[in-house]
Amino acid sequence: MLTPAQYQLSTVHGELREHSGLSGHMEKQQQMKAALQRCIDRHKDELHSLSLDIWSRPELAGNETHAHDRLVRFFSQDQTWTVESHYKLPTAFRASWGAVGCGEGEQPGLNVGFLCEYDALPGIGHACGHNLIAEVGAAAALGLKAALENQTELPEPVKITVLGTPAEEDIGGKIQLIKAGAFADIDLVFMAHPAQQDASFLPCVAIVEVSVKYHGKASHASAYPWEGVNALDAAVLAYNNLSALRQQLKPEWRLHGIIKHGGEKPNIIPAYSELEFYLRTPLVKDLCDLKAKTEACFRAAAVATGCQVEIIYPTDGYDSILPNATLANLYENNGKALGIQFPEQPANFSGSTDFGNVSFIVPGIHPFFYICTDAFNHTEEYTEAAGTAAWCLLGADVVSRDEIELHYDQTISAIIIFPGHSACLFSFYLLRCFIFLLHSFPCARS
């Protein structure tokens, strides 16, 4: 597996182009692209039905049983896929195909991974469009399989792996899968996320969750208030301390949270309170500084009120996404060829994803695609758009939504064709580049 320094592909982009050997494979490229596109056209309605089914039955992180079962059935209907349900996590799955081009007993030279997400948000359903992530991941895998399955002269054997990665909105399912070894044999990974714009890369930031619990002493709030130690006061002071802290934070840093518990009844001095906050910085190393500042705020509130305080980090933090300039450029070039317009200055983005942790162990790309709404993620309006996008591709309202369907089709094609034809050996530039890297670094496969 490549180290982060090794797979900063942009530093060797010029050398890779020299070794790509595109000129001799144009006809093969067109054949493979045509096979890929025929496959997507053939499965289009089925893919959109999959997306809409997941959208219409939203499930919270770790409880995505319907989505898990639906995706497992989707891949299991084709017996050429090897499907493992409940793969290392209760609602994760793994579907593998290949390796094509292998001799008997030979190991695949390259394992290309596609990731599906499918968890929803409390109260507002699929307001982050994870149903579309599942659709795109499945479609890309089918497309690449179609492009490869009739090839007999691949320079390097290729395997395709689809990972269903639950609980992105909570515990970080990808982090749990990393720990369980699910990515150990994957060499290159793709995932795409719906957004307000098309972008090959947006700077997702590092995040850590902190839970703060104050313990005081209950008392009658009117008869004997002096006997109490008010845990709610501690929570309110901590919240205000953090609000004051914000004016001294760097512009890219974020902290935001809620008071989860503040007491039982107005006439009882609260003996317990709890806050939950998210801390975010563009770089993982900056989280240490932000954690120190916020912990000082939490402890100061405890001192001021006489409460005891617990500061807990209940889950693993999410890393920022490690940029991969070469993959991003390749994605944009393919997208532009399909008519997709990428902004010269992508909007600032302070969201976080557990794909960031994946990007530090496996080279990959996490582009964003526009679904024809200016609504923001994690809103009810975006939930509606995530369902409408699936219907739009079904052609249910082609006349009134013709431009949306065309653009969304183009976007999906860029996502599918880019990892599809660029991950194919012949003149599909990306995979040849990556194989060149694998052979260039002696420790790359260790």
C-alpha positions in Angstrom: 0.0 0.0 0.0 1.3 3.4 -0.9 2.3 5.9 1.8 0.7 9.5 1.6 4.0 10.8 0.3 4.2 8.2 -2.4 0.7 8.7 -3.7 0.8 12.4 -4.1 0.6 11.6 -7.8 0.7 15.2 -9.0 4.5 15.3 -8.4 5.0 12.7 -11.1 2.2 13.7 -13.5 4.5 14.6 -16.3 6.4 11.4 -16.1 3.2 9.4 -15.9 1.9 11.0 -19.1 5.1 9.9 -20.8 4.5 6.3 -19.9 0.7 6.2 -20.5 0.9 4.8 -24.1 -2.5 6.2 -25.1 -1.9 6.3 -28.8 -2.0 2.6 -29.5 -5.3 1.9 -27.6 -7.8 4.4 -29.0 -10.0 1.7 -30.6 -9.9 -0.4 -27.5 -10.8 2.6 -25.4 -13.9 3.3 -27.5 -15.0 -0.3 -27.3 -14.7 -0.3 -23.5 -16.5 3.1 -23.1 -19.3 1.8 -25.4 -19.7 -1.3 -23.3 -19.8 0.8 -20.1 -22.4 3.1 -21.5 -24.6 0.3 -22.8 -24.4 -1.2 -19.3 -25.5 2.0 -17.6 -28.3 2.5 -20.1 -29.5 -1.1 -19.5 -29.5 -0.8 -15.7 -30.6 2.9 -15.5 -34.2 2.3 -14.3 -33.0 -0.3 -11.8 -30.4 2.0 -10.4 -32.8 4.8 -9.9 -35.3 2.5 -8.3 -32.6 1.5 -5.9 -31.8 5.1 -5.0 -35.5 6.0 -4.6 -36.2 3.0 -2.4 -33.4 3.9 0.0 -34.5 7.6 -0.1 -38.1 6.7 0.8 -37.1 4.6 3.8 -34.5 6.7 5.6 -32.5 4.9 8.3 -30.2 6.4 10.9 -26.5 5.5 11.2 -25.9 1.9 12.2 -29.5 1.0 11.6 -29.6 0.9 7.8 -31.0 -2.6 7.6 -33.3 -2.0 4.7 -30.7 -0.1 2.6 -28.1 -2.8 3.4 -30.5 -5.6 2.4 -31.6 -3.7 -0.8 -28.0 -3.3 -2.0 -27.0 -6.8 -1.1 -30.0 -8.1 -3.3 -29.0 -5.7 -6.0 -25.5 -7.2 -6.4 -26.6 -10.8 -5.6 -28.9 -11.0 -8.6 -25.8 -11.2 -10.8 -24.0 -14.4 -9.8 -20.7 -13.1 -11.1 -20.5 -10.9 -8.0 -19.3 -12.4 -4.7 -21.4 -10.7 -2.1 -20.8 -10.7 1.7 -23.6 -9.2 3.8 -23.0 -7.8 7.3 -19.4 -7.5 6.3 -17.4 -6.7 9.5 -20.2 -4.3 10.6 -23.9 -5.2 11.0 -25.0 -3.0 8.1 -21.9 -3.0 5.9 -21.5 -5.2 2.8 -18.8 -6.1 0.3 -19.4 -7.1 -3.3 -16.4 -8.3 -5.4 -16.0 -9.1 -9.0 -13.0 -10.5 -10.9 -10.1 -10.5 -11.1 -10.3 -10.4 -14.9 -7.0 -11.0 -16.6 -5.7 -13.4 -13.9 -4.1 -16.7 -14.7 -4.9 -19.7 -12.5 -3.7 -19.1 -9.0 -2.6 -15.5 -9.9 -3.5 -12.6 -7.7 -5.1 -9.4 -9.1 -2.7 -6.7 -9.9 -5.1 -3.9 -9.0 -8.2 -3.9 -6.9 -10.4 -0.8 -7.7 -12.9 0.1 -4.9 -16.2 2.0 -5.0 -17.9 3.2 -1.9 -21.6 3.4 -1.1 -23.2 5.3 1.7 -26.8 5.1 2.7 -27.5 6.4 6.2 -29.9 9.3 6.8 -30.3 12.1 9.3 -32.6 12.4 12.3 -35.9 14.1 11.5 -35.1 15.1 7.9 -34.2 11.9 6.2 -31.8 11.9 3.3 -30.8 15.5 3.6 -27.3 14.7 2.6 -28.2 12.6 -0.5 -26.6 9.4 0.6 -29.1 7.5 -1.4 -27.5 9.1 -4.5 -24.0 8.1 -3.2 -25.2 4.5 -3.1 -26.6 4.7 -6.6 -23.5 6.3 -8.1 -21.2 3.8 -6.4 -23.3 0.8 -7.7 -23.5 2.3 -11.2 -19.8 3.0 -11.4 -19.0 -0.6 -10.4 -21.4 -2.0 -12.9 -19.9 0.2 -15.6 -16.3 -0.8 -15.0 -17.3 -4.4 -14.9 -19.0 -4.1 -18.3 -15.9 -2.4 -19.7 -13.6 -5.1 -18.4 -15.4 -8.4 -18.5 -14.7 -9.3 -22.2 -11.1 -8.3 -22.1 -8.6 -11.1 -22.4 -5.3 -9.2 -22.8 -5.1 -6.9 -19.8 -1.5 -6.0 -18.9 -2.4 -6.3 -15.2 -5.3 -8.3 -13.7 -8.1 -6.1 -12.3 -10.6 -6.7 -9.5 -13.6 -4.6 -8.6 -14.8 -4.2 -5.0 -17.8 -2.3 -3.8 -17.9 -1.5 -0.1 -21.1 -0.5 1.7 -20.0 1.9 4.3 -22.7 2.7 6.9 -22.9 5.3 9.7 -21.0 8.2 8.0 -23.2 10.6 9.9 -22.3 9.3 13.3 -19.6 6.8 14.3 -17.7 6.8 11.0 -18.3 3.4 9.5 -15.3 3.7 7.2 -13.0 4.2 10.2 -14.4 1.0 11.8 -13.9 -0.8 8.5 -10.3 0.5 8.2 -9.6 -1.0 11.7 -11.2 -4.3 10.6 -9.0 -4.5 7.6 -11.7 -3.9 4.9 -9.4 -1.7 2.9 -6.3 -3.8 3.2 -6.5 -5.2 -0.3 -7.9 -2.2 -2.1 -5.5 -0.1 -4.2 -7.6 2.7 -5.5 -10.9 4.0 -4.2 -13.7 6.2 -5.6 -16.7 7.9 -4.1 -18.9 10.8 -5.2 -21.1 13.1 -3.1 -24.1 15.4 -4.1 -23.6 19.1 -3.4 -24.5 22.6 -4.6 -21.9 22.5 -7.4 -19.7 20.2 -9.5 -16.2 20.0 -8.0 -13.4 17.5 -8.3 -12.3 18.4 -4.8 -13.7 20.4 -1.9 -11.6 20.8 1.3 -13.5 18.7 3.8 -12.2 19.4 7.2 -11.1 17.3 10.2 -13.6 16.9 13.0 -13.7 15.5 16.5 -16.8 15.1 18.7 -16.7 16.0 22.3 -19.3 15.1 25.0 -19.2 17.2 28.2 -21.0 16.1 31.4 -21.5 18.2 34.5 -22.4 16.7 37.8 -23.8 18.9 40.5 -26.3 18.5 43.4 -30.1 18.5 43.3 -32.1 20.7 45.7 -35.5 22.4 45.8 -35.1 25.4 43.5 -37.3 27.7 45.6 -37.1 26.4 49.2 -33.4 25.5 49.5 -31.5 26.7 46.4 -28.3 27.3 48.4 -28.1 23.6 49.0 -27.8 22.9 45.3 -24.9 22.8 42.8 -26.4 23.8 39.5 -25.2 21.7 36.6 -27.3 23.6 34.1 -25.5 26.8 35.1 -22.2 25.0 34.2 -23.6 24.0 30.8 -24.8 27.5 30.1 -21.5 29.1 31.2 -19.6 26.6 29.0 -21.8 27.4 26.0 -21.2 31.1 26.5 -17.4 30.6 27.1 -17.2 28.9 23.7 -19.3 31.7 22.1 -16.7 34.2 23.4 -13.9 32.0 22.2 -15.0 32.1 18.6 -13.8 35.7 18.1 -10.3 34.5 18.7 -10.4 31.5 16.5 -8.9 31.2 13.1 -11.4 31.9 10.3 -11.4 28.3 9.0 -11.9 26.8 12.5 -15.4 25.8 13.6 -17.1 24.8 16.8 -20.8 24.2 17.2 -23.0 22.2 19.5 -26.1 21.7 21.7 -27.1 21.3 25.3 -28.4 17.7 25.3 -29.7 17.6 28.8 -30.4 20.5 31.2 -32.6 19.2 34.0 -35.9 17.5 34.8 -38.2 20.1 36.3 -38.0 23.9 36.9 -38.3 23.4 40.7 -35.3 21.1 40.9 -31.8 22.4 40.8 -30.3 20.3 37.9 -27.8 17.8 39.2 -26.7 16.8 35.7 -26.3 18.5 32.4 -24.7 17.4 29.1 -23.4 19.2 26.0 -22.3 17.8 22.7 -20.0 19.8 20.4 -18.2 19.3 17.1 -14.8 20.8 16.6 -13.5 21.2 13.1 -10.2 22.4 11.6 -8.8 22.1 8.0 -5.8 20.1 9.3 -5.8 17.3 11.8 -2.9 18.8 13.7 -4.9 22.0 14.4 -7.5 20.0 16.3 -5.1 19.6 19.2 -5.0 23.4 19.7 -8.7 23.8 19.4 -9.3 20.9 21.8 -7.1 22.6 24.4 -8.9 25.9 24.1 -12.4 24.3 24.4 -11.4 22.1 27.3 -10.3 25.3 29.1 -13.8 26.7 28.6 -15.4 23.5 29.9 -13.3 23.3 33.0 -13.7 27.0 33.8 -17.5 26.5 33.9 -17.0 23.7 36.3 -14.8 25.8 38.6 -17.2 28.7 38.5 -20.2 26.6 39.6 -18.6 24.0 41.8 -19.6 21.1 39.5 -17.5 18.1 38.5 -16.9 17.7 34.8 -16.3 14.8 32.5 -14.8 15.6 29.0 -15.2 12.6 26.7 -14.3 12.0 23.0 -16.7 9.2 22.2 -15.8 8.5 18.6 -12.7 8.5 16.4 -12.2 11.9 14.7 -12.6 12.3 10.9 -9.4 13.4 9.0 -9.5 16.0 6.4 -9.4 14.6 2.8 -5.9 14.3 1.5 -5.9 16.0 -1.9 -4.9 14.1 -5.0 -4.2 16.6 -7.7 -3.7 14.2 -10.6 -7.0 12.3 -10.0 -8.8 15.6 -9.5 -7.4 16.9 -12.8 -8.3 13.7 -14.6 -11.9 13.9 -13.2 -12.3 17.5 -14.3 -11.0 16.8 -17.8 -13.4 14.0 -18.3 -16.3 16.0 -16.9 -15.5 19.0 -19.1 -15.5 16.7 -22.2 -19.1 15.7 -21.2 -20.1 19.4 -20.9 -20.0 19.7 -17.1 -18.8 23.2 -15.9 -16.5 23.4 -12.9 -16.2 26.7 -11.0 -12.8 28.3 -11.2 -13.0 29.0 -7.4 -15.0 26.2 -5.7 -17.0 27.4 -2.8 -15.6 27.1 0.7 -16.8 23.9 2.4 -16.5 23.1 6.0 -18.2 19.7 6.1 -16.4 16.5 7.2 -16.4 12.9 6.1 -14.8 9.7 7.2 -13.6 9.3 3.6 -10.8 11.6 4.9 -9.5 8.7 6.9 -9.6 6.4 3.9 -7.7 8.9 1.8 -4.7 8.6 4.1 -4.4 4.8 3.6 -5.6 4.4 0.0 -5.2 6.8 -3.0 -8.6 7.9 -4.2 -11.0 10.7 -5.1 -14.2 12.1 -3.5 -15.7 14.5 -6.1 -18.9 16.4 -5.6 -21.8 16.6 -8.1 -24.5 19.1 -8.6 -28.1 17.9 -8.4 -29.8 21.1 -9.6 -30.7 22.7 -6.4 -29.2 25.6 -4.5 -30.6 24.2 -1.2 -27.9 23.3 1.4 -27.1 19.9 2.7 -28.8 18.9 6.0 -32.0 20.8 5.2 -35.5 19.6 4.3 -35.2 21.2 0.9 -32.1 19.1 0.1 -34.0 16.0 1.2 -36.6 16.7 -1.4 -34.0 17.4 -4.0 -32.2 14.1 -3.3 -35.5 12.3 -4.0 -36.4 14.4 -7.0 -33.0 13.7 -8.6 -33.7 10.0 -8.6 -37.2 10.5 -10.2 -35.7 12.9 -12.7 -33.5 10.2 -14.0 -36.5 7.9 -14.4 -37.8 10.4 -16.9 -41.0 10.8 -14.8 -41.2 14.5 -15.6 -39.0 14.9 -18.7 -40.8 17.8 -20.2 -40.8 20.1 -17.2 -37.4 18.9 -16.0 -35.5 18.4 -19.3 -32.5 20.6 -18.4 -32.2 19.0 -14.9 -32.3 15.5 -16.4 -29.7 16.4 -19.0 -27.4 17.9 -16.5 -27.8 15.2 -13.9 -27.3 12.5 -16.6 -24.1 14.3 -17.6 -23.0 14.5 -14.0 -23.6 10.8 -13.4 -21.8 10.0 -16.7 -18.7 11.9 -15.5 -18.7 10.0 -12.2 -19.2 6.7 -13.9 -17.1 7.1 -17.0 -14.2 8.7 -15.1 -13.6 5.8 -12.7 -14.8 3.4 -15.3 -12.7 4.2 -18.4 -9.9 5.7 -16.4 -9.7 2.7 -14.2 -9.4 0.4 -17.3 -5.9 -0.7 -18.2 -5.6 0.0 -21.9 -5.8 3.7 -22.9 -7.8 4.5 -19.8 -5.1 6.8 -18.4 -5.7 6.6 -14.7 -5.1 2.9 -14.1 -2.0 2.8 -16.3 -0.7 5.8 -14.3 -1.4 4.0 -11.1 0.2 0.8 -12.2 3.2 2.7 -13.3 3.4 4.1 -9.7 3.0 0.7 -8.2 5.9 -0.6 -10.2 7.9 2.6 -9.5 7.8 2.2 -5.7 9.3 -1.1 -4.5 7.4 -0.9 -1.2 4.1 0.0 -2.8 2.6 -3.4 -2.5 3.9 -4.2 1.0 
